[in-house]
């Protein structure tokens, strides 16, 4: 994945969050589930390993980085957009199960 830095969670835990979207670190200990109906891609990434590799990004920004790393030719195409997205239900199910909620 490219090494340019985008919006990351501030290192200072007392800092006000800059974004309302979840961060990758919100899913530590679980998997990041991705699907693309256009390409047929279905991937699961270990959240902890992904965090160590790329940093703590908000999920929308991380999605673009993953699509680029997967070689999606539609990233940035305004006419035929990339449709890679999170299977957020699976991600929240595993997070809830982990925390006993």
C-alpha positions in Angstrom: 0.0 0.0 0.0 1.2 3.5 -0.6 2.8 5.3 2.3 1.2 8.7 2.0 -0.5 9.7 5.2 -4.1 10.8 5.4 -6.4 11.5 8.4 -5.2 9.4 11.3 -6.3 9.3 14.9 -4.4 11.8 16.9 -1.7 10.3 19.2 -3.0 12.4 22.1 -5.9 10.5 23.6 -7.3 13.7 25.1 -7.6 15.3 21.6 -11.0 15.8 20.2 -11.8 13.4 17.4 -11.6 15.0 14.0 -13.9 12.6 12.2 -17.1 10.8 13.1 -16.3 7.7 11.1 -14.9 4.7 12.9 -11.1 4.2 12.8 -9.3 0.9 12.0 -8.3 0.7 15.7 -11.9 0.4 16.6 -11.8 -3.1 15.2 -8.6 -4.4 16.8 -8.7 -8.1 17.5 -11.1 -8.7 14.6 -11.2 -8.8 10.9 -11.9 -6.0 8.3 -14.4 -7.5 5.9 -14.5 -6.1 2.3 -16.6 -6.9 -0.7 -17.0 -5.5 -4.2 -20.0 -6.7 -6.3 -18.4 -5.3 -9.5 -15.1 -7.2 -9.2 -16.3 -10.1 -7.1 -13.6 -9.3 -4.5 -14.2 -10.6 -1.0 -11.4 -10.0 1.5 -10.8 -10.3 5.2 -7.8 -8.5 6.7 -6.6 -8.9 10.3 -7.2 -5.4 11.8 -4.1 -5.5 14.0 -1.8 -6.5 11.2 -3.3 -3.8 8.9 -2.9 -1.2 11.6 0.8 -2.1 12.0 1.3 -1.8 8.3 -0.6 1.4 7.4 -1.5 3.2 10.6 -4.8 4.2 12.1 -7.0 5.6 9.4 -10.7 6.4 9.3 -12.4 3.6 7.5 -13.4 5.7 4.4 -9.8 6.7 3.8 -8.5 3.2 4.4 -11.0 1.8 1.9 -9.4 3.8 -1.0 -5.9 2.7 0.1 -7.0 -1.0 0.1 -8.7 -0.7 -3.3 -5.5 0.8 -4.7 -3.4 -1.9 -3.2 -5.7 -4.6 -4.6 -5.1 -3.1 -8.0 -8.6 -1.7 -8.6 -8.6 0.1 -12.0 -11.8 2.0 -11.0 -10.3 4.0 -8.1 -10.7 7.7 -9.2 -12.8 6.8 -12.2 -15.8 9.2 -12.1 -17.8 7.2 -14.7 -17.3 3.7 -13.4 -16.5 4.0 -9.7 -15.0 1.5 -7.5 -17.6 -0.2 -5.4 -15.4 -1.8 -2.8 -17.0 -1.4 0.6 -16.9 -2.8 4.1 -19.3 -5.5 5.2 -19.9 -3.4 8.2 -22.5 -5.7 9.7 -20.0 -8.5 10.0 -17.4 -6.2 11.5 -19.8 -4.9 14.1 -21.1 -8.4 14.9 -17.6 -9.6 15.7 -16.9 -6.5 17.7 -20.1 -6.9 19.7 -19.4 -10.6 20.3 -15.9 -9.8 21.5 -17.2 -7.2 24.0 -20.1 -9.4 25.1 -22.8 -6.9 24.0 
